[in-house]
Amino acid sequence: MAMLAWALAHWLRFDFRIAGAEWSVLSAQLPAITGIYGVAFWLLGVHHGIWRYAGMLELRRIVAAVVLGAACAALIFTMSRIGDSVPRAVYFIGPVLLTFLIGGSRLAWRA
């Protein structure tokens, strides 16, 4: 879901058209985004939640993991100079989309 949110954030940022040069940059960032968010979710124990009993505590844990992942992604991309090609709006749109995708899927499963 992290890759989907990151790709959708780029897609929204570039008005539903991503040029060829941006696709190559985006495809280079996707493995790093998956790893960064995967570690953040693992550290905060998001994977331990039982979907049937998802509630506000689980949503709070998801939001904390997304915020941690977003901060780490921005820091890592900026320090490694990969961030020069990432629009700043993607750093905000991506985590919001990821929170909705993961939180929505967990809460929809409960309903």
N, C-alpha and C positions, 0 to 999 in steps of 0.2 A: 504494500500500500504506500510505502514511502516513495518508491519510484514513481508510482502513479500520481501522487500528490505533487512531486517535484516537476514531473512532465506537464501536468495540468497547470501548475503555476507559471511555467514558461509559456505555455500555450495562451493562457489568459494575458500575460504580460505583453506578448507580441501580437495581440489582437487576432488570435486564432490562426495565425500564419507564422510558422517558424521557418526561417531561411535555412539553406543548406549548411552554412557555416555555424549557425546556432545549433543545428542537429548534432554536428560533430562534437561541439562543446558539451551539449546536454548528455550525449551518450557517454562521454568521458567522465562526467560527474555522477552518473547513476550508481555505479558500484560503490563509490565512496559514500554517497547518501544512504544507501542500503546498510552499509556497515556501521555508519555513525548512529543512525536511528536504531539499528538492531542492538548495538551495545547500550544505548540509553534505555531502551525498553527492557533489556535484560537486567541492567543495574537497578532499575526501579521496580522490577518484578511484575511488569505488565503481563507477561506470559503466564503467570500463575493464576490469574483471575479465571473464574468459572463463568462462562458466558450466560448460563441460566440465571445466575445471581448477580449480574452486573447492576450496579447502582451508582450513586453519587461518589462513593469512595473509589470505585473503579474509574470513574470519569476523572476524578481528581488526579489519580495516578497516571492516567493517559496524558492529561494536560501537562503534568510535571515532566513526564518523559519526552513529550514533544518539545517543550521549552528547553530542556537540557540538550536534546538533539539539535535543535535549531541554533542554540548558542555555540555548541561545539562545531557544527557545520560552518557557521559564519567565521568562527575563529580559525579553523583548519584551512578553509578555502582562502581566507585573507592572508594567512601566514605562508601558505604554499604558492601564492600568486595565482591559484586557479580562480580565486574570487574576483580577479580583475574582469573576467568575462561574465560574471553572474550579475544580472541586474539586481539592484537593491530591493526592488519590489518583490522579487522571488523569495527573498529571505523572510518576508512577512506573509505572502500569500501561501507559500508552501506549507508552513506549520498550521495555518488555519484550516486549509484543505485536509491535511493529514488528521487533525483533531476531529473534524467532521466525519471523515471516512472511517476512522477506527472507532471513535465513540458512537457514531451512528450505527455501524455494523454490530457492535456489541449490544447496544440498547435495542436495536431492531430484533435481534435474536431473542431478547428477553420478552418482547411484546407478543 
